[in-house]
């Protein structure tokens, strides 16, 4: 029986990351919207692409009010992630992401329960993140990295290095491990002296899932779409193309895309403490 090497997610992982109940996932399966992989032992298994499909179904149902036949037709037009065709030698950033969190925890001889108690987090969520590298948001990941005494970039395995090229053409930057579904970050340049330049693309409705802070300074400009930044949980700034914002990173900040199209930003952080 075919068992793709990346079909490692459980139904509870898909449920949590898509923000719907397990019973809803099963209903969608019965309606032919989702198709799990069945292992040789008869266990359901899912891929990251299934999580993205579940998120798309939820958006079509709740935001666009589409009916099941309409959703089925729409799903047929979605690009497929043919992960099974990837080379076995190709690096798997997502797996390394969760493995690094697990390594940091075991290095300190801590249990998941102990870490969860220290951070006031759900141990099942921490276990799922270590196993799948999915369902993590920036505030929680920042709390984890601070707890382990490392930077968030260290956890992601993308610490700043001396730049080896002056020009980075479009779509040729270093793609960072995904910080949640609907967030695409491309590093355009970084240096050991503290500047990190990134291109962010955030899907409609996606948000940071809370506020976070760190040392340093930040500047961003919106290239397309709409992007909302909230500073200190009180000052809400809606940015549109051409708008810019500067703030100190030690102020609580959160963000979201309130629009109906993908928001694209150039985001510069000074201070390698993220």
VMD Tcl script that draws the C-alpha trace (Angstrom):
set ca {
  {0.00 0.00 0.00}
  {1.35 3.46 -0.93}
  {2.52 5.41 2.09}
  {4.05 8.78 1.07}
  {6.98 9.63 3.28}
  {5.46 12.98 4.26}
  {2.08 11.55 5.36}
  {2.94 11.87 9.05}
  {0.04 13.94 10.40}
  {-2.81 12.63 12.51}
  {-6.42 13.73 12.14}
  {-6.04 15.75 15.37}
  {-3.13 17.65 13.76}
  {-5.26 18.55 10.74}
  {-8.15 19.54 13.01}
  {-6.04 21.83 15.19}
  {-4.15 23.49 12.36}
  {-7.28 24.10 10.28}
  {-9.27 25.33 13.28}
  {-12.16 22.88 12.91}
  {-13.32 19.85 14.88}
  {-12.24 16.27 14.19}
  {-15.86 15.41 13.38}
  {-15.89 18.17 10.74}
  {-12.78 16.68 9.12}
  {-14.54 13.30 8.99}
  {-17.64 14.87 7.41}
  {-15.48 16.51 4.74}
  {-13.89 13.13 4.05}
  {-17.32 11.51 3.63}
  {-18.24 14.30 1.19}
  {-15.12 13.64 -0.87}
  {-13.46 16.96 -0.02}
  {-10.52 15.40 1.81}
  {-8.84 12.08 1.11}
  {-6.48 10.70 3.77}
  {-3.79 8.12 3.16}
  {-4.44 4.76 4.83}
  {-1.32 3.02 6.10}
  {-0.78 -0.74 5.93}
  {-2.08 -0.94 9.50}
  {-5.29 0.87 8.51}
  {-4.41 4.14 10.25}
  {-5.38 7.47 8.70}
  {-2.40 9.65 7.78}
  {-2.29 13.14 6.29}
  {0.15 15.47 4.57}
  {0.75 19.18 4.99}
  {-1.13 19.66 1.71}
  {-4.23 18.17 3.41}
  {-4.01 20.82 6.13}
  {-3.87 23.53 3.48}
  {-6.87 21.98 1.73}
  {-8.81 21.92 5.01}
  {-7.99 25.60 5.59}
  {-9.20 26.40 2.06}
  {-12.45 24.47 2.63}
  {-13.08 26.32 5.87}
  {-12.51 29.68 4.18}
  {-14.83 28.80 1.29}
  {-17.55 27.66 3.71}
  {-17.37 30.44 6.30}
  {-16.13 33.45 4.35}
  {-17.45 32.87 0.84}
  {-20.55 30.88 1.80}
  {-19.95 28.29 -0.90}
  {-21.91 25.03 -1.10}
  {-20.31 21.57 -1.22}
  {-20.57 21.12 -5.05}
  {-19.02 24.57 -5.52}
  {-16.20 23.74 -3.11}
  {-15.48 20.46 -4.91}
  {-15.20 22.30 -8.21}
  {-12.98 24.98 -6.66}
  {-10.67 22.38 -5.12}
  {-10.07 20.86 -8.55}
  {-8.46 24.14 -9.64}
  {-6.11 24.41 -6.65}
  {-2.43 23.69 -7.36}
  {-1.34 20.30 -6.07}
  {1.71 19.91 -3.85}
  {3.35 16.88 -5.40}
  {5.53 16.16 -2.39}
  {5.77 12.50 -3.30}
  {7.86 13.41 -6.33}
  {10.50 15.18 -4.26}
  {13.95 13.69 -4.09}
  {14.71 11.82 -0.91}
  {17.94 13.84 -0.75}
  {16.05 17.14 -0.71}
  {16.22 18.91 2.68}
  {12.99 18.92 4.65}
  {12.88 22.26 6.44}
  {9.64 21.50 8.22}
  {10.96 18.28 9.78}
  {14.18 20.01 10.89}
  {12.11 22.78 12.44}
  {10.28 20.48 14.85}
  {13.38 18.37 15.42}
  {15.33 21.44 16.60}
  {12.69 22.23 19.22}
  {12.82 18.65 20.41}
  {16.63 18.68 20.48}
  {16.67 21.88 22.57}
  {14.22 20.35 25.04}
  {16.03 17.04 25.39}
  {19.38 18.82 25.67}
  {18.01 20.42 28.83}
  {16.55 17.11 30.05}
  {13.01 18.52 30.09}
  {9.71 16.78 29.43}
  {7.04 18.32 27.23}
  {4.84 18.58 30.33}
  {7.53 20.57 32.16}
  {7.95 23.01 29.26}
  {4.18 23.37 28.91}
  {3.82 24.21 32.60}
  {6.58 26.84 32.42}
  {5.02 28.51 29.38}
  {1.39 27.93 30.37}
  {0.90 26.11 27.07}
  {-1.03 23.02 26.01}
  {1.35 20.02 26.10}
  {-0.49 18.34 23.23}
  {0.14 21.44 21.09}
  {3.86 21.41 21.93}
  {4.07 17.68 21.15}
  {2.32 18.19 17.81}
  {4.64 21.06 16.88}
  {7.73 18.96 17.63}
  {6.34 16.05 15.61}
  {4.93 17.94 12.62}
  {6.42 21.47 12.61}
  {2.90 22.73 11.92}
  {0.50 24.84 13.94}
  {3.16 27.09 15.41}
  {2.58 30.83 15.63}
  {5.18 33.54 16.18}
  {4.19 34.48 19.77}
  {4.41 30.86 20.96}
  {7.59 30.18 18.99}
  {9.17 33.33 20.42}
  {8.26 32.21 23.95}
  {9.81 28.80 23.26}
  {13.03 30.25 21.84}
  {13.36 32.68 24.77}
  {12.74 29.84 27.22}
  {15.53 27.80 25.60}
  {17.83 30.85 25.51}
  {18.20 31.03 21.73}
  {16.89 33.25 18.94}
  {13.86 32.35 16.86}
  {16.13 32.25 13.81}
  {18.32 29.67 15.57}
  {15.25 27.48 16.06}
  {14.44 27.84 12.36}
  {18.03 27.04 11.39}
  {18.48 30.31 9.49}
  {20.80 32.40 11.65}
  {22.25 35.48 9.97}
  {25.55 35.08 8.14}
  {27.80 37.42 6.22}
  {26.12 38.19 2.86}
  {27.72 36.31 -0.03}
  {26.08 38.29 -2.85}
  {25.11 41.89 -3.49}
  {22.12 41.26 -5.74}
  {19.14 39.00 -5.01}
  {16.72 38.74 -7.92}
  {12.99 38.28 -7.31}
  {12.00 34.88 -5.88}
  {15.68 33.96 -5.45}
  {16.03 34.74 -1.75}
  {16.30 32.18 1.04}
  {12.83 30.84 1.86}
  {12.47 30.58 5.63}
  {10.60 27.73 7.34}
  {6.90 28.47 7.40}
  {5.57 30.32 10.45}
  {2.01 29.12 10.08}
  {-0.17 28.49 7.06}
  {-0.58 31.47 4.77}
  {2.73 33.12 5.72}
  {5.61 33.05 3.21}
  {8.90 34.70 4.21}
  {11.83 35.14 1.85}
  {15.14 36.43 3.22}
  {16.68 38.93 0.81}
  {19.80 39.65 2.81}
  {21.23 39.52 6.31}
  {24.46 40.24 8.08}
  {26.17 39.39 11.32}
  {26.10 43.09 12.24}
  {22.38 42.90 12.77}
  {20.30 43.78 9.68}
  {17.81 41.25 8.31}
  {15.83 42.12 5.16}
  {12.83 39.98 4.27}
  {9.94 39.85 1.80}
  {6.70 38.76 3.48}
  {3.56 37.47 1.77}
  {0.51 36.98 3.99}
  {-2.75 35.43 2.79}
  {-6.13 37.12 3.43}
  {-7.39 36.67 6.98}
  {-4.07 35.33 8.30}
  {-2.79 36.88 11.54}
  {0.01 36.52 14.07}
  {-2.27 34.89 16.64}
  {-1.23 37.27 19.40}
  {1.42 39.84 20.23}
  {5.15 39.34 20.70}
  {8.25 41.42 21.36}
  {12.04 41.17 21.14}
  {15.05 43.48 21.03}
  {15.87 45.62 18.01}
  {14.10 47.94 15.59}
  {11.79 47.29 12.65}
  {10.79 49.02 9.43}
  {8.38 47.76 6.81}
  {6.71 49.03 3.69}
  {3.66 47.56 1.99}
  {4.17 46.61 -1.66}
  {0.65 45.33 -2.36}
  {-2.55 44.51 -0.50}
  {-3.45 45.69 2.99}
  {-1.60 44.98 6.23}
  {-2.61 45.89 9.76}
  {-0.08 46.35 12.59}
  {-1.15 46.80 16.22}
  {1.40 48.29 18.64}
  {1.12 47.73 22.41}
  {-2.33 46.17 21.90}
  {-3.81 49.65 21.42}
  {-2.45 51.55 18.41}
  {-3.91 50.02 15.25}
  {-2.33 51.02 11.93}
  {-3.84 49.97 8.59}
  {-1.19 50.13 5.89}
  {-1.80 50.12 2.14}
  {0.67 50.12 -0.80}
  {3.37 52.75 -0.31}
  {2.75 53.13 3.43}
  {5.60 52.51 5.86}
  {5.96 52.02 9.61}
  {8.92 52.09 12.00}
  {8.83 50.87 15.61}
  {11.05 49.49 18.32}
  {10.83 45.71 18.50}
  {10.54 45.65 22.31}
  {7.04 47.08 21.98}
  {4.32 44.44 21.81}
  {3.26 44.06 18.20}
  {0.81 41.90 16.31}
  {-0.36 41.88 12.71}
  {-2.98 40.60 10.29}
  {-4.08 40.81 6.67}
  {-7.59 42.32 6.77}
  {-7.95 42.41 3.00}
  {-9.19 40.03 0.32}
  {-5.87 39.65 -1.51}
  {-2.36 38.56 -0.55}
  {-0.42 41.30 1.25}
  {3.23 41.72 0.26}
  {5.70 43.67 2.40}
  {9.39 44.42 2.60}
  {10.27 43.98 6.29}
  {13.62 45.00 7.78}
  {14.71 44.08 11.30}
  {17.82 45.51 12.95}
  {19.27 43.48 15.80}
  {19.75 39.71 15.59}
  {17.48 38.92 18.53}
  {14.41 37.69 16.64}
}
mol new
graphics top color blue
foreach p $ca { graphics top sphere $p radius 0.5 }
foreach p [lrange $ca 0 end-1] q [lrange $ca 1 end] { graphics top cylinder $p $q radius 0.2 }
display resetview
